[in-house]
Amino acid sequence: MKNLIYYFSGTGNSFVIARQISEHLQNCSLLSIAKELKNSEKIKISKDIERIGIVFPVYAWGMPLILHRFIDAIEFDGNPYIFAVMNYGGFGAGTLLQLTKKLKNKGRQLSAGFGIKMPGNYLPLYGAKPIETQNKLFEQSKKQIDEIVKIINSKSVHKIEKNFFIVNFLFTDIIYNAGIKKISQAAKEFWTNEKCVNCQLCIKICPVNNIEIKDGKIIWRDRCEQCMACIQWCPSEAIELGKKTIGRKRYRHPNLKAADFLM
């Protein structure tokens, strides 16, 4: 039997978590959600798949838009054990409840759902955390992953991580639902400063092909996921989002390189 772990990652946290889990599962393939959706409109899960993992970041206390599209695209032939790991800089609120509901609409169960606190990457609100703080979070995440692996290897049904009802309702049901549809439009605030050397890494690294060059100028379209890959991986730190990101320290997972994300 085969295992699959799908991940969505802009600056590396979800990628590293997915990779660490995959190393503890036999016959496991690690798959980028963005690449899978680019390759096909439908994601077919065959009968020989024993476990499916979904690893992703929390955006505005809910699921990234691309994850909604991914779940909608899945077609199940069998009934695999499904687990999910969300990572966040603050807290997950009702994010995994969203995923549970979407899978239920597909006739499938989320058997286990976990949350891992990682260094946040949302540059419009804050810069990168100190290295010491990052390392503490990385060490804690490894311990959590060890426990997660025990649960998913045994295919145990485990409680889905969530916050209190009022927190889930306020942050996921109200704030997320009110703001998530505006995320794709927020890309209009991206711009390049005089440090841009036209290396076009931002174009290559964008998971949804939202960046292009026109008349020699880098421009952002209206399909943005707000994953921060473009602004965080820019080698010249030439990309800004409005005026809030100016002078803020960039973040990407230290164990990865931009080449790991090229589409």
C-alpha positions in Angstrom: 0.0 0.0 0.0 1.1 3.5 -0.7 1.0 6.8 1.3 0.7 10.3 -0.1 1.4 13.6 1.6 0.1 16.7 -0.1 1.5 20.1 1.0 1.1 23.8 0.2 4.0 26.0 1.2 5.2 29.5 0.4 8.3 29.9 2.6 8.9 26.4 3.8 7.2 25.6 7.1 4.6 23.2 5.6 7.1 21.7 3.2 9.5 20.8 6.0 6.8 19.4 8.2 5.5 17.3 5.3 9.0 16.1 4.5 9.7 15.1 8.1 6.5 13.1 8.4 7.1 11.4 5.0 10.5 10.2 6.2 8.7 8.1 8.9 6.1 6.5 6.5 6.9 3.6 4.2 6.4 4.0 0.5 5.4 7.6 0.8 5.3 10.3 -1.9 5.5 14.0 -1.2 3.4 16.1 -3.5 3.0 19.8 -4.0 -0.7 20.9 -4.0 0.1 23.8 -6.4 1.9 21.5 -8.8 -0.8 18.9 -8.7 -3.5 21.5 -9.6 -1.4 22.8 -12.4 -1.0 19.4 -13.9 -4.7 18.3 -13.7 -8.2 19.6 -13.0 -8.9 16.4 -11.1 -6.8 14.7 -8.4 -7.6 11.0 -8.6 -6.9 9.0 -5.4 -6.6 5.3 -6.4 -7.7 2.3 -4.2 -4.1 1.4 -3.4 -3.6 4.5 -1.3 -3.6 3.7 2.4 -3.0 7.1 4.0 -3.3 10.7 2.8 -1.8 13.6 4.6 -2.6 17.2 4.0 -0.1 19.8 5.3 -0.8 23.5 5.0 -0.5 26.9 6.7 -3.3 28.8 8.3 -4.3 32.0 6.5 -6.4 34.5 8.4 -7.6 31.7 10.7 -8.8 29.5 7.9 -7.8 27.4 4.9 -5.8 28.9 2.0 -7.9 29.4 -1.0 -5.9 26.9 -3.0 -6.7 24.2 -0.4 -10.4 24.7 -1.0 -9.8 24.1 -4.8 -7.6 21.1 -4.0 -10.2 19.3 -1.9 -12.9 20.1 -4.6 -10.6 18.5 -7.2 -10.1 15.2 -5.4 -11.8 12.1 -6.6 -11.6 9.1 -4.3 -11.7 5.5 -5.6 -10.9 4.0 -2.2 -11.3 5.1 1.4 -7.9 6.0 2.8 -7.0 7.1 6.3 -6.8 10.9 6.1 -4.9 13.2 8.4 -4.0 16.9 8.3 -1.4 19.1 9.9 -1.9 22.9 9.9 0.9 25.2 11.0 0.4 28.8 12.2 2.1 31.7 13.8 -0.8 32.4 16.2 -3.5 29.9 16.5 -5.6 27.7 14.2 -9.2 28.6 15.4 -11.7 26.5 13.4 -9.5 25.8 10.4 -9.5 22.0 10.7 -13.2 22.1 11.2 -13.4 23.7 7.7 -11.4 20.9 6.3 -13.5 18.3 8.1 -16.6 19.7 6.6 -15.2 19.8 3.1 -14.0 16.2 3.3 -17.4 15.2 4.7 -19.0 16.7 1.6 -16.8 14.3 -0.3 -18.0 11.4 1.8 -14.7 11.1 3.6 -13.6 11.5 7.2 -10.7 13.5 8.6 -9.4 10.9 11.1 -6.8 13.1 12.8 -5.9 16.8 12.7 -3.0 18.5 14.3 -1.6 22.0 14.7 2.0 23.1 15.0 3.2 26.5 15.9 5.9 27.8 13.5 7.6 31.1 12.8 5.1 33.2 11.0 5.8 34.7 7.5 3.0 37.3 7.2 5.3 40.3 6.5 2.6 43.0 6.4 2.1 42.4 10.1 5.5 41.5 11.5 9.1 40.7 10.5 11.0 37.5 11.0 11.3 36.3 14.6 14.8 36.1 16.2 16.8 33.1 15.3 16.7 31.8 18.8 12.9 31.9 18.8 12.8 30.2 15.4 15.1 27.4 16.6 12.9 26.8 19.7 9.8 26.5 17.5 11.6 24.1 15.1 12.7 21.9 18.0 9.2 21.8 19.5 7.8 20.9 16.1 10.1 17.9 15.8 8.8 16.6 19.1 5.2 17.1 18.0 5.9 15.3 14.7 7.3 12.3 16.5 3.9 12.0 18.3 2.0 12.7 15.1 3.8 9.9 13.3 2.9 7.4 16.0 -0.7 8.2 15.6 -0.9 8.1 11.8 1.3 5.0 11.5 -1.3 3.1 13.6 -4.1 4.9 11.7 -5.7 5.9 15.0 -8.7 8.2 15.0 -7.6 11.3 16.9 -9.3 14.5 18.0 -9.2 17.4 15.6 -7.4 20.4 17.0 -9.6 23.4 17.4 -10.1 26.3 19.7 -13.1 27.2 21.9 -16.4 27.6 20.1 -16.6 31.3 20.4 -13.0 31.7 19.1 -13.8 29.4 16.1 -17.0 31.3 15.4 -15.4 34.8 15.6 -12.2 34.2 13.8 -13.0 31.5 11.3 -16.7 31.9 10.6 -16.8 35.7 10.8 -13.4 37.3 10.2 -12.1 34.6 7.8 -15.3 34.4 5.7 -15.5 38.2 5.5 -11.9 38.7 4.4 -10.6 35.6 2.5 -12.2 36.5 -0.8 -10.3 39.8 -0.8 -7.0 38.1 -0.5 -6.5 37.6 -4.2 -7.0 41.4 -4.7 -4.4 42.3 -2.1 -1.7 41.5 -4.6 -2.3 44.9 -6.3 -0.3 46.4 -3.4 2.9 44.5 -4.3 5.6 46.7 -5.9 9.3 46.6 -6.6 11.8 49.2 -5.5 15.1 50.3 -7.0 16.9 47.2 -5.8 15.1 45.0 -8.3 17.6 43.4 -10.7 14.9 41.7 -12.9 16.1 38.2 -11.9 12.4 37.2 -12.2 12.7 34.7 -9.3 9.3 36.0 -8.1 7.7 34.9 -11.4 9.2 31.4 -11.2 8.4 30.8 -7.5 4.8 32.0 -7.4 2.7 28.8 -6.9 -0.3 30.2 -8.9 1.4 32.0 -11.7 0.1 35.3 -10.5 3.3 37.3 -11.4 4.5 38.3 -14.8 6.6 40.9 -16.6 5.0 43.5 -18.8 6.9 46.2 -20.6 9.9 45.3 -18.5 8.0 45.7 -15.3 7.0 43.1 -12.7 3.3 43.1 -12.1 0.9 41.1 -9.9 -2.5 39.8 -11.2 -5.6 38.8 -9.2 -4.9 35.2 -8.3 -2.7 35.8 -5.2 -2.7 33.3 -2.3 -0.8 35.7 0.0 1.7 32.9 0.6 4.5 35.6 0.7 6.8 33.4 -1.4 7.7 36.3 -3.8 8.5 38.9 -1.2 10.2 36.5 1.2 12.4 34.8 -1.3 13.4 37.9 -3.4 17.3 37.8 -3.2 17.5 41.6 -3.4 14.7 42.3 -1.0 13.3 44.4 -3.8 9.6 43.6 -3.3 7.3 45.4 -0.9 3.6 45.1 0.0 2.3 48.6 0.4 4.4 50.5 2.9 4.1 48.1 5.8 6.8 45.7 4.8 9.6 48.3 4.3 12.5 47.6 6.6 11.1 44.4 8.0 13.3 41.3 8.3 12.4 38.6 5.8 11.6 34.9 6.7 12.0 31.6 4.9 12.7 28.3 6.5 16.5 28.0 7.0 16.7 24.4 5.7 15.4 25.2 2.3 16.4 27.1 -0.8 14.3 28.9 -3.4 15.1 26.1 -5.9 12.9 23.8 -3.7 9.9 25.9 -4.7 10.4 26.6 -8.3 7.3 25.8 -10.3 
